[in-house]
Amino acid sequence: MVGTTVVEVRAVEYLLPIRVEPLEEGGYLATSEVLPGFLAQGRSIAETLEIAQDVARKLVESYVEHGDPLPDQLLVEADRRDSFELRIPVPVVP
């Protein structure tokens, strides 16, 4: 291929603090004080986290596309040097 340039694009991964809480009517709601407009709802914690990741990605992409500054508390994963605790859902069928 003459004149073809291959450019490797590496994704930047951000760490977004979120809060997941159960809803009275069932399911879960994820919110974040760091990223305005962030809201995700799912039937299970796992589904809520999956939706939350997609919503957060779209919001951050929108910030970048419009040239808006990202919130300071939204940390680039590579800049995060300390450890953090995370609880993950582990569904088990008895």
Secondary structure, 3 states (H helix, E strand, C coil): CCCCCCCCCCCCCEECCCEEEECCCCCEEEECCCCCCCEEEECCHHHHHHHHHHHHHHHHHHHHHCCCCCCCCCEEHHHCCCCCCCCCCCCCCC
